[in-house]
Amino acid sequence: METVGNKVSCNKRKLVLTFFVLAKLLLQFIIANPYYDLHRDEYLHLDQGKHLAWGYLSVPPVTSWISYIIGLFGEPELLVKFFPALFGALTIVVVWKTIEELKGNLFALTLGAACILFSALLRLNFLYQPNSPDVLCWVAFYYFSIRYINTGRQKWLLFCSVIFALGFLNKYNIVFLAMGLLPAVLITKQREIFTRRSFYIAVLLAFLMILPNLLWQYNNGFPVFYHLRQLADTQLANVSRGQFLKEQVIYFIGSLPVIATSLYALLFYRPFRKYILFFWSFLSTLTIFLVFKAKGYYAIGLYPVYIAFGAVFLEKALNSGIKRYFRLVLIAIPVVLSILIANFIMIEDPEAVFKNRDAYRELGMLRWEDGKEHELPQDYADMLGWKELATKVDAAYGSFPATSHTLVLCDNYGQAGAINYYSRNRNINAVSFNADYINWFGLDRPVDNVIRVKECNNSSGELAETSPFFDAAYKADSVTNRYAREYRTTIFVFTGPKIDINKRLKAEIEEEKWH
């Protein structure tokens, strides 16, 4: 009879988990808006899949591997959006397994899954960026750490090392996890791990897995440090620590009671006493993020494991009498709050944003990485104008004979990637001195024509500056979508070069790389 009961319970759990996984996948496509194109970062990641390497100027290689797979199917937008949604669904699965490992039953499992489903991950898992697998790796690392604490078995340390390495090869952000965990281990009895041979075997395994990327960094002059300096100067300098903390509240606002309860439980709930390092790790990791003035979303991977702890504790605390009714309230909170702020979860048209811009401003969504407020959230503006740009570049490109070699030179990686993605002319290879495109010029034959794509704030003197080097020059068109970040980006055409364009470009590439 007990076996039958366990089987029924197991089947019920599988059914509920399947519901949350399917709901997650469905919601990620429901929040999409056909008004928008892909995001500028997504184009870069897709092009990286055409130039496989062990590293890139801004990111490690994992995203390029996924892009290669997407490329095998023709890069359909549906598949581009499927992968971040899949990583979000897997995050729910790992949190579910964590709750099971902590001896949580169906209520705790349902509460944990609901908190993850109705959170900032709905927006994070919408974009094809390294952020979605980054969060998954944080959650998986914490899960395997709990398995190791419970069993002391070496294999869980090895799983931790593999997950850390994969996370590192996906996004260097996972280094913050290790930095935050180290002091927590040192001040708890878990420091015994440093006396065990298995720990050093796990460290060696992780090192060997990330070694190809480290060698790539070494051979290319460690561009990651240049990228970090540039990030600090142009973006992190505009990050407010107060805004960072505000965003932490917003990201999991429906789960705040569960997360707060988890910190209490880690300190005072006897069955959780062996997990006390997670309490100190929470504090130290957040402190490190604050010291480095990190962007708010860098810390999203920290919270799911605390939702697991909180859900299990609340299940035990609310297990009798009237307390049981509070269980329904806890599950309802993230659901109801998500419904109330659905306008900010859905990707709204610009007109809808304008009608509600005061609320967007209050949430900090109109503040861009430059520290200034704009008409639209930055991600929205970064998803507009790309098809228009590619269509107009195609028109200019098509005016030249098919036998001529036309270079499409852009100001930024978004322009180059979008043209490569949306262009109907498969011979186009748009490039830029920006990001990884500087390595993809392909100057193996003389350039006959140049299509220059210039940002609006950098285009006024282009004809006067460049036309003396060509027989003919003219302004072809520009981006007219006023909501786009690329609004007024201008397309110039230059034909009949009077100088060796290839030689000039190679010199500029070397100079740019040197800088």
C-alpha positions in Angstrom: 0.0 0.0 0.0 2.8 2.4 0.9 4.5 1.6 -2.5 1.3 2.4 -4.3 1.0 5.7 -2.4 4.6 6.6 -3.2 4.0 5.9 -6.9 0.9 8.1 -7.0 2.8 10.9 -5.2 5.7 10.5 -7.7 3.4 10.6 -10.7 1.7 13.7 -9.3 5.0 15.4 -8.9 6.0 14.6 -12.4 2.7 16.0 -13.7 3.1 19.2 -11.8 6.7 19.7 -12.9 5.7 19.0 -16.5 3.0 21.7 -16.1 5.5 24.3 -15.0 8.0 23.4 -17.7 5.4 23.7 -20.4 4.1 26.9 -18.9 7.6 28.4 -18.9 8.2 27.5 -22.5 4.8 28.9 -23.5 5.1 32.1 -21.5 8.4 33.0 -23.1 6.8 33.1 -26.5 3.6 34.8 -25.2 5.6 37.8 -23.9 7.2 38.3 -27.4 5.9 41.1 -29.6 6.1 40.9 -33.4 6.6 44.7 -33.5 10.2 44.1 -32.6 13.2 42.5 -34.4 15.9 40.5 -32.6 18.2 42.2 -30.1 21.5 43.7 -31.2 23.5 41.2 -29.0 21.7 38.3 -30.6 23.0 39.1 -34.1 26.6 39.1 -32.7 26.1 35.8 -31.0 24.7 34.2 -34.2 27.6 35.5 -36.3 30.0 34.0 -33.7 28.6 30.6 -34.6 30.0 31.1 -38.1 33.5 31.8 -36.8 34.0 29.1 -34.1 36.9 29.8 -31.7 37.8 29.2 -28.1 37.1 32.8 -27.2 35.8 36.1 -28.4 36.5 39.7 -27.4 33.4 40.0 -25.2 32.3 36.5 -24.3 33.6 32.9 -24.0 32.7 30.3 -26.6 29.6 28.4 -25.3 27.1 30.7 -27.0 28.9 30.3 -30.3 28.5 26.5 -30.1 24.7 27.0 -29.6 24.7 29.5 -32.5 26.4 26.9 -34.7 23.5 24.5 -34.0 21.0 27.2 -34.8 22.8 27.9 -38.0 22.4 24.3 -39.1 18.7 24.9 -39.2 18.9 28.3 -41.0 18.8 30.5 -38.0 15.0 30.8 -37.6 13.9 33.3 -35.0 11.8 30.6 -33.3 14.9 28.6 -32.6 16.9 31.6 -31.5 14.2 32.3 -28.9 13.8 28.6 -28.0 17.2 28.1 -26.4 17.0 30.8 -23.7 13.5 29.5 -22.9 14.9 26.0 -22.6 17.5 27.2 -20.2 14.8 28.9 -18.2 12.8 25.7 -18.1 15.9 23.7 -17.0 16.4 26.2 -14.2 12.9 25.3 -12.9 13.9 21.6 -13.1 17.1 22.1 -11.1 15.3 24.1 -8.4 12.8 21.4 -8.2 15.5 18.8 -7.7 17.1 21.0 -5.1 13.9 21.1 -3.1 13.6 17.3 -3.4 17.1 17.0 -2.0 16.1 19.2 0.9 13.2 16.9 1.6 10.5 19.2 0.4 7.2 17.8 -0.7 4.6 18.9 -3.2 3.8 22.2 -1.7 7.4 23.3 -1.4 8.0 22.0 -5.0 5.0 24.0 -6.3 5.9 27.1 -4.4 9.5 27.0 -5.6 8.5 26.5 -9.2 6.0 29.3 -9.1 8.5 31.7 -7.6 11.0 30.9 -10.4 8.4 31.0 -13.2 6.9 34.4 -12.1 10.1 36.3 -11.7 12.6 38.4 -13.7 13.6 35.2 -15.4 10.6 35.7 -17.7 12.4 38.7 -19.2 16.0 37.3 -18.9 15.0 34.1 -20.7 13.5 36.1 -23.6 16.9 37.2 -25.1 19.4 34.9 -26.7 22.4 35.9 -24.6 24.8 34.1 -22.2 22.7 35.2 -19.2 20.2 32.4 -19.3 22.7 29.5 -19.2 24.7 31.6 -16.7 21.8 31.5 -14.2 21.3 27.8 -14.9 24.9 27.1 -14.1 24.7 29.0 -10.8 21.6 27.0 -9.8 23.2 23.7 -10.9 26.4 24.4 -9.0 24.5 25.2 -5.8 22.5 22.0 -6.3 25.5 19.8 -6.6 27.1 21.6 -3.6 24.1 20.6 -1.5 24.4 17.0 -2.8 28.1 17.0 -1.7 27.3 18.4 1.7 24.6 15.7 2.2 26.7 12.7 1.0 30.4 13.7 1.1 30.8 11.8 -2.2 33.5 12.9 -4.6 31.3 12.6 -7.7 29.3 15.7 -6.6 32.5 17.7 -6.4 33.3 16.6 -9.9 29.9 17.7 -11.1 30.5 21.1 -9.4 33.8 21.4 -11.3 32.2 20.6 -14.6 29.3 23.0 -14.1 31.7 25.8 -13.0 33.9 25.2 -16.1 30.9 25.2 -18.4 29.6 28.4 -16.7 33.1 30.0 -17.1 33.1 29.0 -20.8 29.7 30.6 -21.1 30.1 33.9 -19.1 32.9 34.9 -16.8 30.2 36.1 -14.3 30.3 32.8 -12.6 33.7 33.8 -11.0 31.6 35.9 -8.7 30.0 32.7 -7.4 33.4 31.3 -6.5 34.5 34.6 -4.9 31.4 34.8 -2.8 31.5 31.1 -1.8 35.2 31.1 -0.7 34.9 33.2 2.5 31.7 31.3 3.4 33.5 28.0 3.2 36.5 29.4 5.2 34.4 30.5 8.2 32.3 27.3 8.4 33.2 23.7 9.0 33.0 23.1 5.3 36.6 24.4 5.2 37.6 20.8 5.7 37.2 20.4 2.0 40.6 22.0 1.5 42.2 18.9 3.3 40.7 16.5 0.8 42.4 15.2 -2.3 39.0 15.0 -4.2 38.8 18.8 -4.0 42.0 19.3 -5.8 41.1 16.7 -8.4 37.9 18.7 -9.0 39.8 22.0 -9.3 42.2 20.4 -11.8 39.3 19.1 -13.9 37.8 22.5 -14.0 41.1 24.1 -14.9 41.7 21.6 -17.8 38.2 22.3 -19.2 38.7 26.1 -19.2 42.4 25.9 -20.3 41.6 26.3 -24.1 39.9 29.6 -23.4 42.7 30.8 -21.1 45.2 29.9 -23.9 43.1 31.8 -26.4 43.0 34.8 -24.1 46.8 34.6 -23.7 47.5 34.3 -27.5 45.2 37.2 -28.2 46.6 39.6 -25.5 43.8 38.9 -22.9 41.1 41.0 -24.6 38.8 40.2 -21.6 40.7 42.8 -19.6 40.3 45.4 -22.3 36.6 44.6 -22.4 36.3 44.9 -18.6 38.0 48.2 -18.6 35.8 49.5 -21.4 32.7 48.1 -19.6 33.8 49.9 -16.4 34.4 53.2 -18.2 31.3 53.3 -20.3 28.7 51.3 -18.4 29.6 50.4 -14.8 30.6 53.9 -14.1 26.9 54.8 -14.5 25.7 52.1 -12.2 24.3 53.2 -8.9 24.7 50.9 -5.9 21.2 52.0 -4.7 19.8 51.1 -8.1 21.5 47.7 -7.9 19.8 47.0 -4.6 16.5 48.3 -5.9 16.7 45.9 -8.9 17.4 43.0 -6.6 14.1 43.6 -4.9 12.2 44.0 -8.2 13.7 40.9 -9.9 12.1 38.4 -7.4 9.5 40.7 -5.8 6.9 38.0 -5.6 9.4 35.7 -3.9 10.7 38.1 -1.2 8.9 36.4 1.7 10.4 33.0 0.6 13.9 34.4 0.2 13.8 36.3 3.5 12.5 33.2 5.2 15.3 31.1 3.8 18.0 33.4 5.4 16.2 33.0 8.7 16.0 29.2 8.3 19.7 28.9 7.4 20.5 30.6 10.7 17.9 29.0 13.1 16.3 25.9 11.5 18.1 22.9 12.9 17.8 20.6 9.8 19.5 23.5 7.7 22.3 24.0 10.1 24.8 22.1 7.9 24.0 24.5 5.1 25.0 27.6 7.1 27.7 28.5 4.5 24.8 29.5 2.1 23.8 32.3 4.5 27.4 33.7 4.5 27.7 33.1 0.8 24.6 35.2 0.2 26.0 38.1 2.1 29.5 37.9 0.7 28.4 37.5 -2.9 26.1 40.5 -2.8 28.8 42.5 -1.1 31.3 41.7 -3.9 28.7 42.7 -6.5 28.3 46.0 -4.7 32.0 46.7 -4.4 32.5 46.1 -8.1 29.3 48.2 -9.0 28.0 45.3 -11.0 24.8 45.5 -13.1 21.7 44.3 -11.3 21.1 41.3 -13.4 24.5 39.9 -12.8 23.2 38.6 -9.4 20.0 36.9 -10.6 21.6 33.4 -10.5 22.2 33.9 -6.7 18.5 33.7 -5.7 16.9 30.5 -6.9 18.7 28.3 -4.4 17.4 30.5 -1.6 13.9 30.1 -2.9 14.4 26.3 -2.6 15.5 26.7 1.1 12.7 29.0 1.9 10.0 26.9 0.2 11.1 23.8 2.2 11.2 25.6 5.5 7.7 27.2 4.9 6.3 23.8 4.1 7.4 22.5 7.5 6.4 25.7 9.3 2.9 25.9 7.8 1.9 22.2 8.2 -1.1 22.4 10.6 -4.3 24.2 11.3 -5.0 27.6 9.9 -1.4 28.0 9.0 -2.0 25.7 6.0 -4.1 28.4 4.4 -1.1 30.7 4.2 0.4 28.2 1.8 -2.1 29.2 -0.9 -1.3 32.9 -0.2 2.5 32.3 -0.7 1.9 30.6 -4.0 -0.6 33.3 -5.1 1.7 36.2 -4.3 4.2 35.8 -7.3 1.3 34.9 -9.6 -0.9 37.9 -8.7 2.0 40.3 -8.7 3.0 39.1 -12.2 -0.5 39.7 -13.4 -0.5 43.2 -11.9 2.8 44.1 -13.5 2.1 42.2 -16.7 2.6 45.4 -18.8 6.2 45.5 -17.7 6.8 41.8 -18.3 5.3 41.8 -21.8 7.3 43.6 -24.5 5.0 46.5 -25.2 4.8 48.7 -28.3 6.5 52.1 -27.9 3.1 53.9 -27.8 2.0 51.8 -24.8 5.3 52.5 -23.1 4.8 56.3 -23.6 1.3 56.1 -22.1 2.8 54.5 -19.0 6.2 56.1 -19.0 6.0 57.4 -15.4 5.7 53.8 -14.1 8.5 52.7 -16.4 10.6 55.5 -15.0 9.8 54.7 -11.4 11.0 51.1 -12.0 14.3 52.4 -13.6 13.5 50.8 -16.9 14.1 54.0 -18.9 17.6 54.4 -17.6 20.2 53.2 -20.1 23.8 52.0 -19.6 24.9 55.6 -20.3 23.3 56.7 -17.1 20.6 58.8 -18.8 16.9 58.3 -19.2 15.4 57.7 -22.7 12.0 57.3 -24.3 12.1 53.5 -24.3 13.8 50.8 -22.2 17.2 50.1 -23.7 16.4 46.5 -24.7 13.3 47.7 -26.6 15.3 50.3 -28.6 17.9 47.7 -29.3 15.3 45.5 -31.0 14.1 48.2 -33.5 15.2 49.4 -37.0 17.3 46.4 -37.9 15.1 45.0 -40.7 14.8 48.5 -42.2 18.6 48.9 -42.1 19.2 45.6 -43.8 16.6 46.2 -46.5 18.2 49.6 -47.3 21.7 48.2 -47.4 20.5 45.5 -49.7 19.1 48.1 -52.1 22.5 49.8 -52.2 24.4 46.5 -52.5 22.2 45.4 -55.4 23.1 48.5 -57.5 26.6 47.0 -58.0 27.6 44.3 -60.5 27.6 40.8 -59.0 31.2 40.4 -60.0 32.4 43.4 -58.0 33.6 43.2 -54.4 31.6 45.4 -52.1 32.6 45.9 -48.5 29.8 46.8 -46.0 31.6 48.6 -43.1 29.5 49.4 -40.0 30.1 51.5 -36.9 28.9 48.8 -34.4 28.4 45.1 -34.1 24.6 45.4 -34.0 24.5 47.0 -37.5 26.9 44.4 -38.9 25.1 41.4 -37.4 21.6 42.6 -38.3 22.6 43.2 -41.9 24.2 39.7 -42.1 21.0 38.2 -40.5 18.3 39.9 -42.5 20.0 40.6 -45.8 18.5 38.7 -48.8 21.9 38.8 -50.5 23.9 35.9 -49.1 27.2 37.4 -50.4 27.0 40.2 -48.0 29.6 40.1 -45.2 29.0 43.2 -43.1 31.9 44.0 -40.7 33.0 46.6 -38.2 36.0 47.6 -36.2 33.7 47.0 -33.2 33.7 43.7 -31.2 34.7 40.5 -32.9 33.9 41.7 -36.4 37.4 43.2 -36.5 38.7 39.7 -37.0 36.2 38.8 -39.8 37.0 41.3 -42.6 38.0 38.7 -45.2 40.2 41.0 -47.3 41.2 38.3 -49.7 40.3 40.3 -52.9 40.5 44.0 -53.8 37.6 46.1 -52.6 35.7 47.8 -55.5 33.0 49.6 -53.5 32.3 50.5 -49.9 28.9 50.8 -48.2 29.5 52.8 -45.0 26.9 52.5 -42.2 27.4 55.3 -39.8 25.7 56.1 -36.5 23.7 59.3 -36.5 26.0 61.1 -34.1 29.0 60.2 -36.2 27.8 60.7 -39.7 27.8 64.5 -40.5 31.3 64.7 -41.9 31.5 61.3 -43.6 31.1 62.4 -47.2 33.6 65.2 -46.9 36.1 63.0 -45.1 36.0 59.9 -47.3 34.8 61.0 -50.8 38.3 62.3 -51.8 39.5 58.7 -51.9 36.8 57.6 -54.4 35.5 58.6 -57.8 31.9 58.8 -56.6 30.2 59.1 -53.3 26.6 59.7 -52.1 24.2 59.3 -49.2 21.9 56.4 -50.0 19.4 56.3 -47.2 19.0 56.2 -43.4 17.0 54.5 -40.6 13.7 56.3 -40.1 12.2 54.4 -37.1 12.3 57.1 -34.5 12.0 54.6 -31.7 15.1 52.7 -32.7 18.4 53.2 -31.0 19.8 53.3 -34.6 17.4 56.1 -35.6 19.0 58.2 -38.3 21.8 55.8 -38.8 23.0 56.7 -42.3 24.1 54.6 -45.3 26.8 56.1 -47.5 28.0 54.6 -50.8 31.6 55.0 -52.2 32.7 53.6 -55.6 35.8 53.7 -57.7 38.6 53.7 -55.0 41.6 55.9 -55.8 43.8 54.2 -53.2 44.5 50.6 -52.1 41.4 50.1 -49.8 42.6 46.7 -48.7 46.0 48.0 -47.6 44.4 51.0 -45.8 41.9 48.7 -44.0 44.5 46.2 -42.9 46.6 49.0 -41.4 43.5 50.3 -39.5 42.7 46.9 -38.3 46.2 46.4 -36.9 46.1 49.8 -35.3 42.8 49.2 -33.7 43.9 45.8 -32.4 47.0 47.3 -31.0 45.0 49.9 -29.1 
